[in-house]
Amino acid sequence: MSTVEFGSTPFIGWRCWKLMLPAYIGDANGTCIWEPQTRQDAYCRFNDRAFHPHAAPQFDCTCGIHAARTLDDLLRMGYTHGRYAVVGTVALWGKVVECENGFRAQFAYPTELFYNFKPKTLNNQAQELVAADLLAFRIGMRYGVACTVRAFESDQMSFTPASPALVASKRKTRLQKPAVAL
């Protein structure tokens, strides 16, 4: 483990967020919304206890904004939050503590997002994919980063695009339905 002060060149890590409707991302516990167009600042949740107050992250604490080094590291840690997971890359800067499988940082902001599409039923996959695509578009617009729909398969430890058949049927459905106002 090492601590690095970075100012202009961020680390890039992987993390997942919980989808907070209508189109926000929140931390994995769903207790904190990441504000759009604003950097996320780390804090130590132990500061209000008997510990000595300190700025996050600190080398001998677990505080900071966590991110895995790679997508495989993130998947091995079990961060797949069901149907409404948003997974992506995050820029980390300020004070950064480098750990075995990732980082803890002082500041962070998402750089690319993937909405984890898992259809509820087989009967309505095309309609659900259209809705997921619209939601991904809204998330991307809100945060100013690319957000695409992906089908996440944790048992294969892969992160693959939605099936070509679903994408084709989505395009056909889009032509048949009126545009939805954002």
PyMOL commands that set and color helices and strands:
alter all, ss='L'
color gray80, all
select helices_A, chain A and resi 71-76+82-84+125-143+154-156+164-176
alter helices_A, ss='H'
color red, helices_A
select strands_A, chain A and resi 2-20+24-26+33-34+40-41+65-68+85-98+102-116+146-153+158-161
alter strands_A, ss='S'
color yellow, strands_A
deselect
rebuild
show_as cartoon
